[in-house]
Amino acid sequence: MDTDLTPQQEAQAQRIYQTLKHAADADLLALARLLAAKPDDQLFGATEFQLRDTVHLLGAKALETALHERKKGGTTAPAASVPIATKRPSSTGGKSRRS
């Protein structure tokens, strides 16, 4: 999966990678311990599903990390101010008072 990235995208990829590296370390160690503890004839079946569950959790962490990184650095413009309400909304819910 070699993708051509802009310099800005590459910088973002490196930040995501560094964050993931730390987050994934415990999961990778758990996978290694699981695999080391099982004899060859037990690598598939229940062990395979345990491994897949851990890998799916790792993928979910990757998505969360990428989303968090985008939110953190998503804009460089200052936040726009919200106009102040000048009138209170009507209590009629937009319906005419005339019946």
C-alpha positions as CSV (number, residue, x, y, z in Angstrom):
1,M,0.0,0.0,0.0
2,D,2.3,2.7,-1.2
3,T,0.4,6.0,-1.7
4,D,1.7,9.2,-3.0
5,L,1.0,11.9,-0.4
6,T,1.4,15.6,-0.3
7,P,4.0,16.9,2.2
8,Q,1.1,17.9,4.5
9,Q,-0.5,14.4,4.2
10,E,2.8,12.7,4.9
11,A,3.3,14.8,8.0
12,Q,-0.2,13.8,9.2
13,A,0.6,10.2,8.4
14,Q,3.7,10.4,10.5
15,R,1.8,11.8,13.4
16,I,-0.8,9.1,13.1
17,Y,1.9,6.5,12.9
18,Q,3.7,7.7,16.0
19,T,0.4,7.7,18.0
20,L,-0.6,4.3,16.7
21,K,2.8,2.8,17.4
22,H,2.4,3.5,21.1
23,A,-1.3,2.5,21.2
24,A,-0.7,-0.8,19.3
25,D,2.3,-1.9,21.3
26,A,0.3,-3.6,24.1
27,D,-2.0,-5.3,21.5
28,L,1.0,-6.6,19.5
29,L,2.5,-8.0,22.6
30,A,-0.8,-9.7,23.5
31,L,-0.9,-11.2,20.0
32,A,2.7,-12.4,20.3
33,R,2.0,-14.0,23.7
34,L,-1.2,-15.7,22.3
35,L,0.7,-17.1,19.4
36,A,3.7,-18.2,21.5
37,A,1.4,-20.0,24.0
38,K,-0.3,-22.2,21.4
39,P,1.1,-25.3,19.8
40,D,1.0,-25.6,16.0
41,D,-2.2,-27.7,16.0
42,Q,-4.1,-24.9,18.0
43,L,-3.2,-21.9,15.9
44,F,-6.4,-22.1,13.9
45,G,-10.0,-22.3,15.2
46,A,-10.5,-20.5,18.6
47,T,-7.0,-19.0,18.5
48,E,-7.6,-17.6,15.1
49,F,-10.8,-15.9,16.2
50,Q,-9.0,-14.4,19.3
51,L,-6.3,-13.1,16.9
52,R,-8.9,-11.6,14.6
53,D,-10.8,-9.9,17.4
54,T,-7.5,-8.2,18.6
55,V,-6.7,-7.2,15.0
56,H,-10.1,-5.7,14.6
57,L,-9.7,-3.7,17.8
58,L,-6.4,-2.5,16.6
59,G,-8.1,-1.3,13.3
60,A,-10.7,0.5,15.4
61,K,-7.9,2.2,17.3
62,A,-6.3,3.3,14.0
63,L,-9.6,4.8,12.8
64,E,-10.1,6.6,16.1
65,T,-6.5,7.9,16.0
66,A,-6.9,9.2,12.5
67,L,-10.2,10.9,13.3
68,H,-8.7,12.5,16.4
69,E,-5.7,13.7,14.5
70,R,-7.9,15.3,11.8
71,K,-10.1,17.0,14.4
72,K,-7.0,18.2,16.2
73,G,-5.4,19.7,13.1
74,G,-8.4,20.1,10.9
75,T,-8.5,23.8,10.4
76,T,-6.0,26.7,10.6
77,A,-8.6,29.5,10.4
78,P,-9.8,31.0,13.6
79,A,-13.2,29.9,14.8
80,A,-16.1,32.0,13.4
81,S,-18.2,33.9,16.0
82,V,-21.8,33.2,16.3
83,P,-24.2,36.1,15.9
84,I,-26.1,37.1,19.0
85,A,-29.8,36.6,18.9
86,T,-31.6,39.9,18.9
87,K,-35.2,38.7,19.5
88,R,-36.5,35.9,21.5
89,P,-38.2,33.2,19.5
90,S,-42.0,33.2,19.4
91,S,-43.7,30.8,21.8
92,T,-46.2,29.8,19.1
93,G,-43.8,27.5,17.4
94,G,-44.1,29.4,14.1
95,K,-47.8,29.0,13.9
96,S,-50.1,32.0,13.5
97,R,-52.1,33.0,16.7
98,R,-55.2,33.6,14.6
99,S,-57.6,30.7,14.4
